[in-house]
Amino acid sequence: MTTKTPTTGERSADSPIKELTIRAVIIGGLITLVFTAANVYLGLKVGLTFATSIPAAVISMAILRRFADHTVQENNIVQTIASAAGTLSAIIFVLPGLVMIGWWTGFSYWETACVVAVGGILGVTYSIPLRRALVTGSDLPYPEGVAAAEVLKVGDTHGSVEENKRGLKVIIVGGLVSAGMSLLTAMKLAAGSLKSAFHVGSGGSMFGFSISMALVGVGHLVGVGVSVAMLVGVAISHGVLLPVISSGLEPEEGDTFAKFVQSTFNGDVRMAGAGAMTVAALWTLLKIIGPIVRGIKESLASSRHRKAGDVLPLTERDMPMSVVVTVTLASMLPIGALLWLFVKDTDISHHVGSLIAVSIIFTLLIGLVVAGICGYMAGLIGASNSPISGVGVIIVITAALLIKVVATGDASQTDDLVAYTLFTASIVFGIATISNDNLQDLKTGQLVGATPWRQQVALIIGVIFGAAVIPPVLQLMLTGFGFAGMEGAGPDALAAPQAALMTSLATGIFGGSLDWGLIGTGALIGCAIVAFDELLGRSTKNKYHLPPLAVGMGMYLPITVTCTVPIGAFIGYFYDKFAEKHGDAAAQMKRLGVLMATGLIVGESLFGVLNAGIIAGSGVASPLQVVPDSFETAANWIGLVVFIGLLYGSYKWVFNLSKNAKQAIADKPE
């Protein structure tokens, strides 16, 4: 009689399952080298990074399947390490600003590595007490966490053979469809997005959506509720704010109307979106403080039970709170040393004591707030679609305001204050990036029956790997390309758009040029949304809600992202409605739909890795392009037709496969 290896639920304390193994650490570290480098390059070039957990899970399975004693939990450790390191590369949204303003001439290996490592480790420790509040005790969808778990489970050879074969087939087909669409886009044979600007009175607005199978998959997983809330945010930002703000203005000489509308959204409307997100995030944090406190109490109780000799299920064992608190507080020592070394030879060195005190308090308190916000956003819409740059905006603005209070100076000290703000913000941003990914990984672990403390150790290992890889890659990018806006930047300089935005925000605060009216407008909108959500929940007995943070994200994210997610959400909704009509087969049919959505995310993610490598190797922005730029109009139509055709064909195929699965269940002997 064979024993099925558990993939979900509780495991006993003496479970022999392999999990945090040497080979898992080595494989995760090797994958880290590739994915982190690719993310650093893409982030600096176009301002986007890709989620690495699912590609890492796929690669891990391909390697570990060769070992007879591999487990789904061991595969989970690999993807945890790789995703932590890959996500940490988002630190490039802040650190290059120090080079752009001429404060740094390069990226000192140890200084950069320490900043990245300390922020990342704090991101892990801060999110540990959030696990019980936002993962096990929450109904947040965690789309990418669920997708990664499905990938791991269908690749587990110990599971139901027929079910796994069927599930793996769906993921592969979805992945091929998504990768194929991405390839056509990279070749410029099909458009990657469709958008158009139009006049609204004396102003303008725009409409569009991304031709992205991955975003459709995300929509299927997050559901209609979140998607509708995001559309409400789009209606506010593009239906009201953008036409009003752009009213009466004219494009600068040489700019098209479309470019003018886009720049107005980027420079002005997104600031209002950041204000709305700030209010929504703070309200969300207030609502989850209770579960967070309970989670901390449960973690402390769990530690006491273990010390008393009680045996807890492995799936409930977090890293002991005593260790979490000790590591968190001990991290303040290297942070203080880094800050002192940074400021000691500057024109603001006479404020060194108060500056370091403010920065450490800022890191301790705001770091916890940011961890909760980012974890919630990742649970709501997924780590790769979470507006982490919007959180970066909030971090930089808050840090700059606090630093300005304790270190007022004349105009000659502006660069010093901006640099110190960016340096402080980079540490807290490290917390944001990791907590944004950590809870997603812990959700995956929950679904596959992983041991939380082992996964939390793996996350710290991933942070260390990432901290070791990021500095030389950043230096390579600086040496090879340079950054737009820095002295001596050439025509091929990397745009580093988020770093440029963070730098301009800090400069605007210390120089007095930041438009607080826009942020305040967004904050008022955020308050109105919070009030409406509370009234809606009470009047419908919590049947319906309008998640304020999702509305804020809809205001902040590009319209091409927010208008594609609902497509997948409604496809998933109608698919599930169809499945519910088929009795006992409904659960399996719904799972095939989830696996199709997972495949759509997997394919685009894997192609993103491949394309990043090709771009980095060739040094050309679009190395796969096979048609001239004049093909753009035809590519728009081709992209639209192929997108619709592939979506229809993919879900039609899953429909037919679902009927076969239903028949197989009906024919199964009692």
Protein Blocks (a to p, Z undefined) as FASTA:
>chain_A
ZZdddfedjddfklcbdfbdfklmmmmmmmmmmmmmmmmmmmmmnopacdfklmmmmmmm
mmmmmpmkbcfklmmmmmmmmmmmmmmmmmmmmmmmmmmnomagbdcfklmmmmmmmmmm
mmmmmmmmmmmmmmmmccbfklmlmmmmmmmmmmpmkbcfklmmmmmmmmmmmmmmmmmm
mmmmmnomacfbdcddddehjbccdddddddfklmmmmmmnommlmmmmmmmmmmmmmmm
mmmmmgoiacdehiafklmmmmmmmmmmmmmmmmmmmmmmmmmmmmmmmmmmmmmmmmmm
mmmmmmnopacdfklmccdfklmmmmmmmmmmmmmmmmmmmmmmmcklmmmmmmmmmmmm
mmmmmmmmmmmmmmmmmmmnojklpcfklmmmmmmmmmmmmmmmmmgcdfklmmmmmmmm
mmmmmmmmmmmmmmmmmmmmmmmmmmnopafklmmmmmmmmmmmmmmmmmmmmmmmmmmn
opahiahiafkbcfklmlmmmmmmmmmmmnopacfklmmmmmmmmmmmmmmmmmmmmmno
omaccdfklmmmmmmmcfklmmmmmmmmmmmmmmmmmmmmnojmmmmmmmmmmmmmmmmm
mmmmmmmmmmmmmmmmnopablmbcbdfklmmmmmmmmmmmmmmmmmmmmmmmmmmmmmm
mmmmmmpcZZ
